[in-house]
Amino acid sequence: MGRSVKKRIIQKVLVCEKKTLLIPNFYKTVLPLLKSYVCLFQSSAPLVHKLHEKQEALMRQFLSSYVRQEQIETGSKLLKQELAEDVGQFMNKGSLLYGGQQTKDLIMQCRKDDTMVAQFKENVFKAYRDTGVYLQKKLPLGNELLRALVYVDPLMQNRHSAQMKLEKLPKYLPKLLSVQEQDNFYLEVRRYLVDKTLPHYEEEKMTLDQWWTKVQKKGQYPNLCKVVLAMCTIFHGPHVESSFNIMEDIVNVRSTRIGTDLYNAYQTVKYHLRAHKKSAVEYFKRSDVEFDPVDPKLVSNMTSASAERPAYVPSDKSMPESKAATKRRMDAEARDDRLLFVKEKADEPPAKMAKLSEPATDSDKRKNALDLLLQKRKEKQQRK
């Protein structure tokens, strides 16, 4: 085992030194193109209004590494651009592919007829082509909602397409506004686009939801603010995956009495506290424990929680039961079966009753007890 490892190391470091250096240098140069996009949307601030613009920029920047500049399309045309087959849009595989200066220097040190260099260039081109096709397939460049959300940015207020795009937003939230509120929404959009008295927006100092909350608190455009703030809750980072990971930790086969309603309550409390950047103790803390008033709503929720809890308990069939619960259920059913057998024996004639260990005088008492147990079992089955 040790000899084979040493042999591979010698092969990589000494025999194929140039190839070993080419590959990591290429990765070091190209991967930051994708990393910058990923890191941007890992922030906690809502950036859904920038998602379409950044996706298009990422696609165009990546294509510029191996596609001729004049052949790169814009907007929705990127979805129809041919990237799988070469129809004259690709750069020369020999020298123009983007791989970084260090990669070029290493290639210059090799012979022109070096097969390793030719194979490396072929692999680089294939990697670019396959990644471009993948990005074209996976990035929602033609998503109409993301295109419309570009115009909730206060900096896009005076753009000519703003009215048309903003008026499309309510159709993506059909339950949010009533019919009357939708009519008011269209009027508010027109007023908003020509309003010169709106608060000043500095992108570096204020997030999108903070600016719209500021507008909402002034009583301006209530329906428009309601829709935009609802759109700001759209996930665009790793929170989706982390949310499901948290749910798997809470709702599993052992916690059979925890349903999605209770989990939803957990998440609501959690994100509310996170939005205020406080723990539960800090959020409800009173500066003077003796004289400060108690929050009546909190007290009411605490006292009524146990009474409202049964409404959120899922049925036994809605969640898979654990092994311990299965064993308890099977033991209870076996016990009931034994009791049923004893009852059948108690109903037999006195000649057969002699086989039982108990005296005949106690059969009536036992029969009444068994009847009561069987009645309870039937009631339990009916409730299920």
Residue pairs with C-beta under 8 A, 6 or more apart in sequence:
12 20
13 20
16 116
18 106
18 109
18 110
18 116
18 117
19 116
19 120
21 106
22 103
22 106
22 107
22 120
23 120
25 99
25 100
25 102
25 103
25 106
26 99
26 100
26 103
26 124
28 100
28 102
29 98
29 99
29 100
29 102
29 103
30 65
30 98
30 99
30 100
33 58
33 61
33 62
33 65
34 58
34 62
37 54
37 55
37 58
40 47
40 54
41 47
41 51
41 54
41 236
41 237
42 237
42 238
43 237
45 207
45 208
45 209
46 207
46 208
46 209
46 232
46 233
46 234
46 236
47 208
47 236
48 146
48 149
48 231
48 232
48 234
48 236
49 149
49 150
49 151
49 152
49 153
49 208
50 150
50 153
51 146
51 149
51 236
52 141
52 143
52 146
52 147
52 149
52 150
53 150
55 139
55 140
55 141
55 146
56 74
56 75
56 78
56 141
58 135
58 139
59 78
59 135
59 136
59 139
59 141
60 72
60 74
60 78
62 131
62 132
62 135
63 72
63 83
63 132
64 72
64 98
65 97
65 98
65 128
66 90
66 91
66 97
66 98
66 125
66 128
66 129
66 132
67 83
67 89
67 90
67 91
67 132
68 89
68 90
68 91
71 81
71 88
71 89
72 81
73 80
73 81
75 141
76 141
76 142
78 136
78 141
79 136
79 141
79 142
81 89
81 136
82 89
83 129
83 132
83 133
83 136
84 129
84 133
90 125
90 129
91 97
93 121
93 122
93 125
94 121
97 121
97 124
97 125
97 128
99 124
107 117
107 120
110 116
110 117
111 117
140 146
144 168
145 172
147 165
148 165
148 166
148 168
148 169
149 169
149 231
150 156
150 165
151 159
151 161
151 162
151 165
151 166
152 166
152 169
152 208
152 212
152 228
152 231
153 208
154 198
154 201
154 208
154 211
155 201
155 203
156 162
157 192
157 193
157 198
158 193
162 193
163 189
163 190
163 193
166 189
166 192
166 193
166 224
167 186
167 189
169 227
169 228
169 231
170 176
170 177
170 182
170 185
170 227
172 231
173 227
173 230
173 231
176 226
176 227
176 230
177 185
177 223
177 226
177 227
181 223
181 226
182 223
184 223
185 223
185 224
185 227
188 221
188 222
188 223
188 224
189 224
191 221
192 198
192 221
192 224
195 220
198 215
198 220
199 211
199 214
199 215
199 218
201 211
208 232
209 229
209 232
212 225
212 228
212 229
212 232
213 225
213 229
215 221
215 225
216 222
216 225
216 226
216 229
235 243
243 267
246 267
247 263
250 258
250 263
250 266
251 258
251 259
251 260
251 263
253 319
253 320
253 321
253 322
254 322
256 314
256 316
256 319
256 320
256 321
256 322
256 325
257 313
257 314
257 319
259 312
259 313
259 314
259 318
259 319
261 312
262 312
269 280
273 279
273 280
273 283
276 283
284 295
284 298
286 292
286 294
316 384
321 329
336 373
336 374
336 377
339 370
339 373
339 374
340 370
340 374
342 366
342 370
343 367
343 370
343 371
343 374
345 352
345 353
345 355
345 356
346 353
346 356
346 363
346 366
346 367
346 370
347 367
350 360
353 360
353 363
356 363
358 366
